Amino acid sequence: MKKHLSPAKHPPPPPPPPPGVPAPGGDVTVQQLNELLSDGSGFYSLPTQHFNEVFPRIYVGNAFVAQNTMRLQKLGVTHVLNVAEGTSFMHVNTSEEFYAGTGITYHGIRANDTEQFNLSAFFEEGADFIDRALAHNNGKGKVYVHCREGYSRSATMVVAYLMLRHKMDARLAVATVRHKREIGPNDGFLRQLCQLNEKLSKEGRLNGEVGRLKSR
């Protein structure tokens, strides 16, 4: 469990500056990713907003907005990816039927926010859905990726998407999302991102550029 500072007493630290992302090369470690996510003292900030646009037309957010169809429509959201589908307290009980008649396309992934859960098994599935969402309406689609808090599961999925489809190194992908929203994937998910980084690196599918974020 990540150690949190109280937002009321401790303002969240500024996001790590993109130019400070370590240059690609070598293995990426969970510790390196945690350093990008925390304030340097091992503390992590909870999200201060219900949602944030973390990449053009990709929103990461919580259940509150996911269940407010009027809010989603006002944002222009065309697709919703629920990375916490289920009926328990730690899940969000939405479905295709929930969004029926709204014009919003839904996809659900039944993920648990535990270090033991293999979220990487759904990375490609999630990335494919995000791709389809962004291509919608001649490239004008918007996708809302959420879990319960918009902090761990959904953030991990978007980081994996940036690695798979934009060839970002894991550190740059994490910093890209953290630059726009306070996030804190559990260490198991971070380990899976490190493994994905190693796989993509071996396959030559990472572009090695760390300056992309500055131009966005």
KATA-V675202 format. One record per residue. N is the residue number from 0. NEAR is the number of other C-alpha atoms within 8 Angstrom. D_FIRST is the distance of its C-alpha to the first C-alpha in Angstrom with 1 decimal. Layout:
BEGIN
N_NEAR_D_FIRST, N_NEAR_D_FIRST
END
This chain:
BEGIN
0_3_0.0, 1_7_3.8, 2_7_6.5, 3_8_9.0, 4_11_12.7, 5_8_15.0, 6_10_17.0, 7_5_20.0, 8_6_20.1, 9_7_18.8, 10_7_20.1, 11_7_17.9, 12_6_19.1, 13_4_21.5, 14_8_20.4, 15_10_21.2, 16_7_24.9, 17_13_25.7, 18_7_28.4, 19_6_25.9, 20_10_24.3, 21_5_25.2, 22_6_28.2, 23_8_27.7, 24_5_28.7, 25_4_27.2, 26_6_23.9, 27_11_20.8, 28_8_17.8, 29_10_14.0, 30_6_14.5, 31_9_17.1, 32_13_15.1, 33_8_12.2, 34_10_15.2, 35_12_16.5, 36_14_13.5, 37_11_12.9, 38_10_15.7, 39_6_16.4, 40_5_15.0, 41_8_11.3, 42_11_10.8, 43_14_10.3, 44_13_12.6, 45_11_12.4, 46_11_15.4, 47_6_18.6, 48_5_20.7, 49_10_20.7, 50_11_21.5, 51_10_22.6, 52_10_25.1, 53_13_23.2, 54_8_26.2, 55_5_29.7, 56_9_29.8, 57_11_26.1, 58_13_24.0, 59_15_20.2, 60_17_19.4, 61_14_18.3, 62_12_19.9, 63_7_22.2, 64_12_24.2, 65_12_24.1, 66_7_25.9, 67_8_28.4, 68_10_31.0, 69_6_33.3, 70_8_30.7, 71_11_30.0, 72_10_33.8, 73_7_34.3, 74_6_31.9, 75_8_34.0, 76_13_31.2, 77_13_32.9, 78_12_30.0, 79_14_26.7, 80_15_24.0, 81_15_21.6, 82_14_18.7, 83_16_17.5, 84_15_20.9, 85_9_21.1, 86_7_22.0, 87_7_18.9, 88_5_17.0, 89_7_14.2, 90_12_17.1, 91_14_20.0, 92_8_23.4, 93_11_25.7, 94_10_28.3, 95_9_31.5, 96_6_33.3, 97_6_31.1, 98_13_32.3, 99_8_35.8, 100_5_38.5, 101_7_36.2, 102_7_37.0, 103_11_33.3, 104_9_32.4, 105_11_29.3, 106_10_27.2, 107_10_24.3, 108_10_21.8, 109_8_20.1, 110_10_16.6, 111_9_13.5, 112_8_10.0, 113_7_9.1, 114_8_9.3, 115_5_12.7, 116_10_14.2, 117_7_16.9, 118_10_16.9, 119_9_19.4, 120_6_22.0, 121_8_22.2, 122_11_22.3, 123_9_26.1, 124_7_26.4, 125_11_24.3, 126_14_26.1, 127_8_29.5, 128_10_28.8, 129_11_27.9, 130_8_31.0, 131_8_33.1, 132_12_31.8, 133_12_32.6, 134_10_36.0, 135_10_36.9, 136_6_39.9, 137_6_41.2, 138_7_37.9, 139_8_37.1, 140_15_34.3, 141_13_31.0, 142_15_27.8, 143_13_24.9, 144_15_21.7, 145_19_19.1, 146_18_16.4, 147_11_15.3, 148_10_14.0, 149_18_15.2, 150_16_12.0, 151_13_10.7, 152_17_13.3, 153_15_16.4, 154_15_15.6, 155_12_15.3, 156_12_18.5, 157_12_20.3, 158_12_19.4, 159_14_20.8, 160_14_23.8, 161_11_24.6, 162_14_24.6, 163_12_26.7, 164_7_29.1, 165_7_29.3, 166_11_29.0, 167_15_26.4, 168_14_24.7, 169_14_20.9, 170_13_20.6, 171_12_23.1, 172_13_21.6, 173_12_18.2, 174_14_20.1, 175_12_22.3, 176_14_19.8, 177_14_17.9, 178_12_21.4, 179_10_21.8, 180_10_18.5, 181_13_15.2, 182_15_12.7, 183_11_9.3, 184_11_9.4, 185_12_6.8, 186_8_8.5, 187_10_10.6, 188_15_12.1, 189_12_12.7, 190_10_14.5, 191_11_16.5, 192_12_17.5, 193_13_18.7, 194_8_20.6, 195_10_22.1, 196_12_23.1, 197_10_24.9, 198_8_26.6, 199_11_27.8, 200_9_28.9, 201_7_31.0, 202_6_32.5, 203_7_33.4, 204_9_31.6, 205_10_29.9, 206_8_32.2, 207_10_31.0, 208_8_31.5, 209_13_29.1, 210_8_31.4, 211_7_31.1, 212_9_28.7, 213_7_31.2, 214_5_33.8, 215_4_31.7
END
